[in-house]
């Protein structure tokens, strides 16, 4: 089976922070892959912008090195690389002054192509860049601005950021990117639910016992020490990635795949989350910080040693129990966990169905285990439906719990694009379905803020856990107090 490539309109991609880590690892390789797929319409240009003093040729050399490092050897095509590099140019620019903006305006010229301004920079620069885009005549009806997390540190700062962006761009021009929503399996979650008569009738509290969402990383701080210590796992992962996954699992069927129809339903989920305040925060949340241990085959330092600081209360692990106060999900807990330096790199959603009400099988046949749907986001993207079957052969009834597996790499003879590839082309199309709306961001912070405030009052509640483990022992107690356990195959 091969995929169908639909070209997008011609575009000027203007990447602020073009010499930074995100552009090097993700944006330039993603745009290269889309060229190789034949998705660009001519003329499409890529203009790098940052404070570094580079010539066009020096920026092309930088991009060539990025492709050689972050694109697999089997996917490098010399002819396509040179064609891609020919699209590139560069402007040295200062986001907080007028330096370089005239040159950028000159490069863009009177082009009628879509203008996509990608802000691969710190959030403190979002406002200044947006305002200078307007002041220097770079706005157009087909302009879009793309901003990365963190979208605020709390509700107040998120509201202020939304006001700043909205003072320059229309809401339909603002693309708040969450790369998790671009993953193939995340999108397939909507198809599983709304494209199959099998699941949607069972997708409620009458049939589902609980839901688990795990986003686990086996790496530590890497190059993000300064950012991460001011953020922590709650702001870095739960407020955006994990709550967005929860919304897709829990939302009502939208009337269509129109962007606002989907985002309206996600917003309802966020507003229906039962608030966690006061003592409930301490009963239903666990936070931890990794200590030294072993990971990926070698000894690793603890968080404080990596940070080179004697003290920090920043959490690198969060587990919590969330509940949704509506008819569909009343009484169904959602167990969420994420952390760094855990036992494996894995992201998955587990939908645990309730057991059958009565077993007709003799005890010797074996235990009847409840059905389970496992949606694996990374690695090895795919879907597993666990169910009971008879063990083949004579000699009586023997029950087995087995998965029906569907791995994308096996089922489809196509390259699995990186999430950024899909999201960048959606920006050009003006399709906001997989992007967060301003009121979604604010609703998520409205639920998160009381938890952070309560944690701030008890900084010593951060539990240590050994690198290479699955987090603090209290996270096991969080779910086992309810007679459940974390999904073991993670």
SULGIQUI-V867557 format. One record per residue. N is the residue number from 0. RES is the residue in one letter. PHI is phi as a letter, one per 30 degrees, with the letter a starting at -180 (none if undefined). D_FIRST is the distance of its C-alpha to the first C-alpha in whole Angstrom. Layout:
N & RES & PHI & D_FIRST
N & RES & PHI & D_FIRST
//
This chain:
0 & X & none & 0
1 & X & c & 4
2 & X & d & 7
3 & X & c & 10
4 & X & c & 13
5 & X & c & 16
6 & X & e & 19
7 & X & c & 22
8 & X & d & 26
9 & X & d & 28
10 & X & b & 29
11 & X & c & 32
12 & X & d & 31
13 & X & c & 35
14 & X & c & 34
15 & X & d & 38
16 & X & i & 38
17 & X & d & 36
18 & X & c & 37
19 & X & c & 37
20 & X & d & 35
21 & X & d & 32
22 & X & d & 31
23 & X & d & 31
24 & X & d & 29
25 & X & b & 27
26 & X & d & 27
27 & X & d & 27
28 & X & d & 24
29 & X & d & 22
30 & X & d & 24
31 & X & d & 23
32 & X & d & 19
33 & X & d & 19
34 & X & d & 21
35 & X & e & 19
36 & X & d & 16
37 & X & i & 18
38 & X & c & 19
39 & X & d & 23
40 & X & c & 25
41 & X & d & 28
42 & X & d & 30
43 & X & c & 29
44 & X & b & 31
45 & X & b & 32
46 & X & c & 35
47 & X & d & 36
48 & X & b & 39
49 & X & a & 41
50 & X & d & 45
51 & X & d & 45
52 & X & d & 46
53 & X & b & 44
54 & X & d & 43
55 & X & e & 40
56 & X & d & 40
57 & X & d & 40
58 & X & d & 38
59 & X & d & 35
60 & X & d & 36
61 & X & d & 36
62 & X & d & 32
63 & X & d & 32
64 & X & d & 33
65 & X & d & 31
66 & X & d & 27
67 & X & d & 29
68 & X & d & 29
69 & X & c & 26
70 & X & c & 24
71 & X & e & 22
72 & X & e & 24
73 & X & d & 20
74 & X & c & 19
75 & X & d & 23
76 & X & c & 23
77 & X & e & 27
78 & X & d & 26
79 & X & d & 24
80 & X & d & 27
81 & X & d & 30
82 & X & d & 28
83 & X & d & 27
84 & X & d & 31
85 & X & d & 32
86 & X & d & 31
87 & X & d & 33
88 & X & b & 37
89 & X & b & 39
90 & X & b & 42
91 & X & d & 45
92 & X & b & 45
93 & X & c & 47
94 & X & d & 46
95 & X & c & 49
96 & X & b & 51
97 & X & d & 51
98 & X & d & 51
99 & X & j & 48
100 & X & d & 47
101 & X & d & 48
102 & X & d & 46
103 & X & d & 43
104 & X & d & 44
105 & X & d & 45
106 & X & d & 41
107 & X & d & 40
108 & X & i & 42
109 & X & c & 42
110 & X & e & 38
111 & X & c & 36
112 & X & d & 33
113 & X & e & 32
114 & X & c & 34
115 & X & c & 32
116 & X & c & 35
117 & X & c & 33
118 & X & c & 36
119 & X & d & 35
120 & X & b & 39
121 & X & d & 41
122 & X & d & 41
123 & X & d & 45
124 & X & c & 44
125 & X & e & 42
126 & X & d & 45
127 & X & e & 47
128 & X & d & 43
129 & X & e & 43
130 & X & d & 46
131 & X & d & 46
132 & X & e & 43
133 & X & d & 45
134 & X & d & 49
135 & X & c & 47
136 & X & i & 46
137 & X & c & 42
138 & X & d & 41
139 & X & b & 40
140 & X & d & 38
141 & X & c & 35
142 & X & d & 35
143 & X & b & 34
144 & X & b & 35
145 & X & c & 33
146 & X & b & 35
147 & X & c & 34
148 & X & d & 35
149 & X & d & 38
150 & X & c & 39
151 & X & j & 42
152 & X & c & 44
153 & X & a & 45
154 & X & d & 46
155 & X & d & 48
156 & X & d & 47
157 & X & d & 43
158 & X & d & 45
159 & X & d & 47
160 & X & d & 44
161 & X & d & 42
162 & X & d & 46
163 & X & d & 45
164 & X & d & 42
165 & X & d & 43
166 & X & d & 46
167 & X & c & 44
168 & X & c & 40
169 & X & d & 39
170 & X & e & 37
171 & X & d & 34
172 & X & c & 35
173 & X & c & 35
174 & X & c & 32
175 & X & d & 32
176 & X & d & 29
177 & X & b & 28
178 & X & d & 26
179 & X & d & 25
180 & X & d & 24
181 & X & d & 21
182 & X & d & 19
183 & X & e & 16
184 & X & d & 17
185 & X & d & 20
186 & X & d & 19
187 & X & d & 17
188 & X & e & 20
189 & X & d & 21
190 & X & d & 18
191 & X & e & 19
192 & X & d & 23
193 & X & c & 23
194 & X & c & 20
195 & X & b & 21
196 & X & d & 24
197 & X & d & 24
198 & X & c & 25
199 & X & e & 27
200 & X & d & 30
201 & X & c & 30
202 & X & d & 30
203 & X & a & 34
204 & X & d & 37
205 & X & d & 37
206 & X & b & 35
207 & X & c & 34
208 & X & d & 36
209 & X & a & 35
210 & X & b & 32
211 & X & c & 32
212 & X & b & 30
213 & X & b & 31
214 & X & b & 30
215 & X & c & 32
216 & X & b & 32
217 & X & c & 34
218 & X & c & 35
219 & X & c & 38
220 & X & d & 40
221 & X & h & 38
222 & X & c & 39
223 & X & c & 40
224 & X & e & 43
225 & X & d & 45
226 & X & d & 42
227 & X & d & 42
228 & X & d & 45
229 & X & d & 46
230 & X & c & 43
231 & X & i & 42
232 & X & d & 39
233 & X & d & 40
234 & X & d & 40
235 & X & d & 37
236 & X & b & 35
237 & X & d & 36
238 & X & d & 37
239 & X & c & 34
240 & X & e & 30
241 & X & d & 32
242 & X & d & 33
243 & X & d & 30
244 & X & d & 28
245 & X & e & 31
246 & X & d & 31
247 & X & d & 27
248 & X & d & 28
249 & X & c & 31
250 & X & d & 31
251 & X & d & 31
252 & X & d & 29
253 & X & d & 29
254 & X & d & 30
255 & X & a & 27
256 & X & c & 24
257 & X & e & 27
258 & X & e & 28
259 & X & d & 31
260 & X & d & 31
261 & X & d & 28
262 & X & d & 31
263 & X & d & 34
264 & X & d & 33
265 & X & d & 32
266 & X & d & 36
267 & X & d & 37
268 & X & d & 36
269 & X & d & 38
270 & X & d & 41
271 & X & c & 41
272 & X & d & 41
273 & X & d & 44
274 & X & d & 46
275 & X & c & 47
276 & X & b & 50
277 & X & h & 53
278 & X & d & 53
279 & X & d & 50
280 & X & d & 49
281 & X & d & 50
282 & X & d & 49
283 & X & c & 46
284 & X & b & 45
285 & X & b & 45
286 & X & b & 45
287 & X & b & 45
288 & X & b & 45
289 & X & d & 44
290 & X & c & 46
291 & X & d & 46
292 & X & l & 44
293 & X & b & 42
294 & X & a & 38
295 & X & h & 35
296 & X & i & 38
297 & X & a & 41
298 & X & d & 44
299 & X & b & 43
300 & X & d & 46
301 & X & d & 46
302 & X & e & 46
303 & X & d & 49
304 & X & d & 49
305 & X & d & 46
306 & X & d & 48
307 & X & h & 51
308 & X & b & 53
309 & X & d & 55
310 & X & a & 54
311 & X & a & 51
312 & X & c & 50
313 & X & d & 47
314 & X & d & 44
315 & X & c & 41
316 & X & b & 40
317 & X & b & 40
318 & X & b & 40
319 & X & a & 41
320 & X & c & 41
321 & X & c & 40
322 & X & b & 40
323 & X & c & 39
324 & X & d & 42
325 & X & b & 41
326 & X & d & 40
327 & X & d & 37
328 & X & c & 37
329 & X & e & 41
330 & X & i & 42
331 & X & c & 38
332 & X & d & 39
333 & X & c & 36
334 & X & c & 36
335 & X & c & 35
336 & X & a & 36
337 & X & a & 35
338 & X & a & 37
339 & X & c & 37
340 & X & h & 38
341 & X & c & 36
342 & X & d & 35
343 & X & a & 31
344 & X & c & 29
345 & X & a & 27
346 & X & b & 26
347 & X & a & 25
348 & X & c & 26
349 & X & c & 28
350 & X & c & 29
351 & X & c & 31
352 & X & d & 32
353 & X & d & 36
354 & X & d & 37
355 & X & d & 37
356 & X & d & 41
357 & X & a & 42
358 & X & c & 41
359 & X & c & 42
360 & X & c & 42
361 & X & d & 44
362 & X & e & 45
363 & X & d & 44
364 & X & d & 41
365 & X & j & 40
366 & X & d & 39
367 & X & d & 37
368 & X & c & 35
369 & X & d & 33
370 & X & d & 30
371 & X & b & 28
372 & X & c & 25
373 & X & c & 24
374 & X & c & 22
375 & X & c & 21
376 & X & d & 21
377 & X & a & 22
378 & X & d & 22
379 & X & h & 19
380 & X & e & 17
381 & X & l & 16
382 & X & b & 18
383 & X & b & 21
384 & X & c & 23
385 & X & d & 26
386 & X & a & 27
387 & X & c & 30
388 & X & b & 30
389 & X & d & 32
390 & X & d & 33
391 & X & d & 32
392 & X & j & 35
393 & X & d & 39
394 & X & j & 42
395 & X & j & 41
396 & X & c & 39
397 & X & b & 37
398 & X & c & 35
399 & X & b & 32
400 & X & c & 30
401 & X & b & 27
402 & X & c & 23
403 & X & c & 20
404 & X & c & 18
405 & X & b & 15
406 & X & c & 14
407 & X & d & 11
408 & X & d & 11
409 & X & d & 11
410 & X & d & 8
411 & X & b & 6
412 & X & d & 5
413 & X & b & 7
414 & X & d & 11
415 & X & d & 13
416 & X & d & 15
417 & X & d & 19
418 & X & e & 20
419 & X & d & 23
420 & X & d & 20
421 & X & d & 19
422 & X & d & 23
423 & X & d & 24
424 & X & d & 22
425 & X & d & 23
426 & X & d & 26
427 & X & d & 26
428 & X & d & 25
429 & X & i & 28
430 & X & c & 26
431 & X & c & 28
432 & X & e & 26
433 & X & c & 25
434 & X & b & 28
435 & X & d & 32
436 & X & d & 34
437 & X & e & 38
438 & X & d & 39
439 & X & d & 36
440 & X & e & 38
441 & X & d & 41
442 & X & d & 41
443 & X & d & 39
444 & X & d & 42
445 & X & d & 44
446 & X & d & 43
447 & X & d & 43
448 & X & e & 46
449 & X & d & 49
450 & X & d & 47
451 & X & d & 47
452 & X & d & 51
453 & X & d & 52
454 & X & d & 50
455 & X & d & 53
456 & X & d & 56
457 & X & b & 55
458 & X & d & 53
459 & X & d & 54
460 & X & d & 52
461 & X & d & 49
462 & X & c & 49
463 & X & d & 48
464 & X & b & 45
465 & X & d & 44
466 & X & e & 42
467 & X & j & 39
468 & X & c & 40
469 & X & c & 38
470 & X & j & 41
471 & X & d & 44
472 & X & d & 45
473 & X & d & 46
474 & X & d & 42
475 & X & d & 42
476 & X & d & 45
477 & X & e & 44
478 & X & c & 41
479 & X & d & 43
480 & X & d & 46
481 & X & c & 44
482 & X & i & 44
483 & X & b & 40
484 & X & b & 38
485 & X & d & 36
486 & X & d & 32
487 & X & d & 33
488 & X & d & 29
489 & X & e & 29
//
